[in-house]
């Protein structure tokens, strides 16, 4: 896998987790709306999983960016 592919994959992962968090937040915000039924426990679990997934993808992105910077330093020298 190339550095660019790793960066793109982690970026896609962060976008996915952002959407997942947004959906869970929407469900949590509407839990007390009359006629709306959703499992608050599952939504809170989704929030925690989205947080963990986003952090993991952000870590991969940072590592890829560091590798890219190192590669550019080597190429310039």
C-alpha positions as CSV (number, residue, x, y, z in Angstrom):
1,X,0.0,0.0,0.0
2,X,1.3,3.4,-0.9
3,X,1.4,6.3,1.6
4,X,-1.2,8.2,-0.5
5,X,-3.5,5.1,-0.4
6,X,-3.1,4.9,3.4
7,X,-3.9,8.6,3.8
8,X,-7.0,8.3,1.5
9,X,-8.2,5.2,3.4
10,X,-7.8,6.9,6.8
11,X,-9.5,10.0,5.5
12,X,-12.4,7.9,4.2
13,X,-12.6,6.2,7.6
14,X,-12.8,9.5,9.4
15,X,-15.6,10.7,7.1
16,X,-17.5,7.4,7.8
17,X,-17.1,7.7,11.5
18,X,-18.2,11.4,11.4
19,X,-21.4,10.3,9.5
20,X,-21.9,7.5,12.1
21,X,-21.6,10.0,15.0
22,X,-24.0,12.4,13.3
23,X,-26.6,9.7,12.9
24,X,-26.3,8.6,16.5
25,X,-26.4,12.2,17.7
26,X,-29.6,12.7,15.7
27,X,-31.1,9.6,17.3
28,X,-30.1,10.7,20.8
29,X,-31.5,14.2,20.2
30,X,-34.9,12.9,19.1
31,X,-35.2,10.1,21.7
32,X,-37.9,12.1,23.7
33,X,-39.9,13.1,20.6
34,X,-43.4,11.6,20.8
35,X,-43.8,8.6,18.5
36,X,-40.0,8.2,18.0
37,X,-38.6,5.0,19.3
38,X,-35.0,4.2,19.3
39,X,-32.7,2.3,21.7
40,X,-30.7,5.0,23.6
41,X,-28.2,2.4,24.8
42,X,-27.3,1.3,21.2
43,X,-27.0,5.0,20.2
44,X,-24.6,5.7,23.0
45,X,-22.6,2.7,22.1
46,X,-22.4,4.0,18.5
47,X,-21.0,7.3,19.8
48,X,-18.3,5.5,21.7
49,X,-17.4,3.2,18.7
50,X,-17.4,6.2,16.3
51,X,-15.0,8.0,18.7
52,X,-12.7,5.1,18.8
53,X,-12.8,4.5,15.0
54,X,-12.2,8.2,14.3
55,X,-9.2,8.3,16.7
56,X,-7.7,5.1,15.1
57,X,-8.1,6.6,11.6
58,X,-6.7,9.9,12.7
59,X,-3.6,8.1,14.1
60,X,-3.1,6.3,10.8
61,X,-3.4,9.6,8.9
62,X,-0.9,11.3,11.2
63,X,1.6,8.4,10.7
64,X,1.1,8.6,7.0
65,X,1.7,12.4,7.0
66,X,4.8,11.9,9.1
67,X,6.1,9.3,6.6
68,X,5.3,11.6,3.7
69,X,7.3,14.4,5.4
70,X,10.2,12.1,6.0
71,X,10.1,11.0,2.4
72,X,10.2,14.6,1.2
73,X,13.1,15.3,3.5
74,X,15.0,12.3,2.0
75,X,14.2,13.3,-1.5
76,X,15.4,16.9,-1.0
77,X,18.7,15.8,0.5
